Amino acid sequence: MSDVAASRRVLIGRIVGLYGVQGWLKIESWAEPRMRIFDYQPWLLTAAPGVETQISGVKGRAQGKGMVAQLPGVDDREQAAALIGQDIYVTRDQLPPPAKDEYYWVDLEGVEVVTTEDVKLGRVSHLFATGANDVVVVRDGERERLIPFIQGSYVRSVDLSAGRMVVDWDPEF
């Protein structure tokens, strides 16, 4: 993995509310399993574009159906309230390597997408989950294509080192 890829930020959660009066926060976690969010530290909290704070030593636990966290230096409800809505990022190199034929979405962003006939469709803008499968959003400046990320069916190969994804897709669609 290149230094640029290793330093890319990965969104893994969000601060969504207050818990108690001693500065604890309710958080959403998109880590799998969700408690792993506490293994990936330091966190980069972002209040606005270009405004981030690095936090280490976060502690947390499951609480009911959700999760709560205690951040160092946040000792009361007023301090905690100022953090609600902030996104939680980590750098890509903090995450474990993906298993064979698995990919982190952040690694796929920017990859060139071509058809099995070598027709260029554009680059991966982003991905999103639908419940049934993930979808790759491919943009070429003029068009946007939504391609199901189903390996073997629509996605024939992914070569991250070459920055290329081959798909079985009609370029007119």
LOTORLO-659779 format. One line per field, with one value per residue (C-alpha): x negated, y negated, z negated. Coordinates in steps of 0.001 Angstrom, whole numbers, plus 500000, padded with zeros to 6 digits. Layout:
BEGIN
east [X,...]
north [Y,...]
up [Z,...]
This chain:
BEGIN
east [500000,498619,498024,500904,503288,502126,502838,506315,509024,511748,515076,515847,518402,520184,520925,524714,525707,525070,525037,525221,523681,519992,519118,519958,521150,523434,521730,522575,519942,519546,516670,517270,517829,518924,516926,513692,514009,512229,509277,508575,506942,506173,509504,509684,512808,514047,516342,516151,514054,510433,511130,510077,508916,506830,507967,506209,507215,510929,512765,516163,518714,522000,524972,528365,528700,526107,522582,521116,517628,515588,513014,509987,510466,514236,515539,518958,522142,521406,518024,519606,522508,520022,518903,522324,522424,518690,517534,514977,512197,509089,506282,506437,503199,504834,507222,506308,505624,508787,509282,508791,511368,512522,511910,512243,514411,511800,509308,511685,512365,510517,509922,510404,513344,513301,515564,514480,514043,511675,514141,513356,516392,514728,513497,515076,516526,517882,519887,523086,524965,528470,529089,529031,525537,523109,523205,520216,520808,518687,518295,516567,517331,520396,522172,522764,523242,524437,522928,523759,520591,521194,517908,517912,521151,520656,517254,514845,511576,510045,506356,505627,501923,502817,505765,508172,511531,512925,516712,519162,521345,522957,521259,524557,526393]
north [500000,496557,493861,491847,494818,495615,492071,491871,491292,493875,492892,495473,493769,490686,489078,489016,488034,487687,490392,489344,486288,487251,486556,489942,489911,492132,493218,495070,497504,498832,501126,504883,506023,502633,502757,502835,499070,498818,500844,498272,495309,492470,491166,488107,486149,483706,480844,479179,479644,478972,478889,482069,483183,486276,488258,491256,493284,493500,496058,497483,500203,501517,499857,501361,501520,498783,497868,495242,493764,491709,489397,488232,484674,484709,484787,483168,482997,479510,480536,483672,481746,479740,482994,484231,484655,485050,487839,490385,491193,493346,493651,496573,498085,498588,501167,504828,506061,507249,510956,512358,510906,508352,504623,501529,499041,496337,498493,498729,494988,493479,496819,496785,498909,500613,503172,506672,505213,502546,499643,496994,496144,493711,493887,495124,492071,493918,496962,497452,500363,501292,504222,506722,505767,502873,500521,498876,495319,494748,491228,490091,486374,486683,489735,491560,495319,497479,500951,503707,504821,508525,510293,512878,511545,507838,507225,509534,508389,505752,504915,502282,502097,501208,499062,500947,502712,504799,505083,506966,503962,502458,499055,497677,498477]
up [500000,500900,498282,499764,499534,495992,494833,496419,493874,493371,491814,489119,486905,485630,482283,482039,478511,474813,472160,468544,466920,466795,470435,471963,475566,477640,480843,484036,485254,488785,487834,488080,485412,484166,480893,482949,483325,479966,481314,484038,482345,482533,483762,485965,485040,487661,486759,490188,493344,492454,488696,486968,483567,482890,479834,478259,475223,475973,473841,474584,474154,475443,473759,474515,478305,478776,477770,475489,475345,472923,474486,472466,471203,471746,468188,468259,470278,471639,473098,474560,476136,478226,479917,481089,484861,485314,487608,486406,488876,488705,491215,493624,492288,488867,490342,490811,494326,496080,496762,500256,502690,500094,500386,498280,500125,499632,501569,504532,504765,507729,509461,513255,514446,517848,519494,520460,523984,522548,522938,520325,518169,515742,512180,508965,507229,504201,503154,501204,499674,500762,498450,501317,502499,502638,505627,507322,508546,511660,513075,516240,516133,518344,516985,513783,513815,510927,511141,508636,506853,507376,507972,510730,512158,512871,511305,513081,511528,509295,509459,506832,507675,511285,510176,512440,512152,515012,515200,517408,518175,521280,521832,523177,519960]
